[in-house]
Amino acid sequence: MATLVPPLYAGIVDDASLLPPSPTGLADAEAKFREHAGAWYAGLIGALLVPASLVGSEPLPGLAAGLIADLPIGVLPATVEKLRAAGMVIKHVEAAVARRGEDPQPGLARLQAFAAEEAAREAAGQAADEAAGHAADEAAAHKGIRIWAEIPLSWGLLGALDTVAEARAAGLSIGPKFRVGGLAAELFPTPVELAAVICACRDRELPFKLAAGLRHATRHTDPETGFTHHGFLNVLVATLVAVDGGEVADVAEALAATHPVPLVEPVRSHRDTVRPLFAGFGAANVVEPLTELVRLGLINGGYE
């Protein structure tokens, strides 16, 4: 018997199979994504992440996707319109607002302007649909895009989070995204550093996404690189602790756990609740996080 993925894990993993250094082409990625979408674990999967730089190089997939803005923010509007014209439904856009050490505010301002344009488009489309009496499925075509602003974990972070919080308060669908890994040790925040970021998002009621480094459920050290990676289950538990009022030290303790035992019970007790704040992460192979959740007994493997 097929089963649903518990609400706590709904849409937590985006399909990042097209992101560098993957050799996968658009056609193959689309076919595999459709296979995942028809599987018993479909509820675990978010969007297929499509780099903007691929637009025009291959036929575009006619499905819901997340756009990775690996091109300047200024070309986003034209890129999005081209994708829409090709039949793609864009669920969200992820765009870096600055390099590490740069002021994130100018990039945030440009991204906010794009978010405002999208909000205006959504409002106009909904008004037109209501006036014409369109059905809900037709009106869904005008649903707005959620924007994820990738903010470096460096100088200017808290000010950038304040800016994002103000934009959300003004009605824009925007949230922060953070990179928690990379090709150098300094790109991996410590448990205390990441805990402080999670608590800062909690204090501002900001949902957030994470990218890079979340290869396994629990915190671990890669034997080839020596880099210690955060675990996606650690992040989920840490977010639950933060939302429950935990201090930075409490959140950091959850992030620092290298064994699944202290992580399993908290997520089991929340399995039927909607996941707070932690919107999700991308995986080159979405079956890998699924397999780890099944092995830990947190998802039952497709059988009731």
Secondary structure, DSSP 8 states (H G I E B T S, - for coil): ------GGGTT-EEE-TTSTT----HHHHHHHHHHHHTSTTGGGEEEEEEEGGGBTTB---SSEEEEEE-S-GGGHHHHHHHHHHTT-EEEEEEEE---TTS-SHHHHHHHHHHHHHHHHHHHHHHHHHHHHT--HHHHGGG---EEEEE--SSTTHHHHHHHHHHHHHTT--EEEEEE---SSGGGS--HHHHHHHHHHHHHHT--EEEESS--SSS-EE-TTT--EE--HHHHHHHHHHHHTT--HHHHHHHHH--SSHHHHHHHHHTTTS---SEEEEEESSTHHHHHHHHHTTSS-TT--
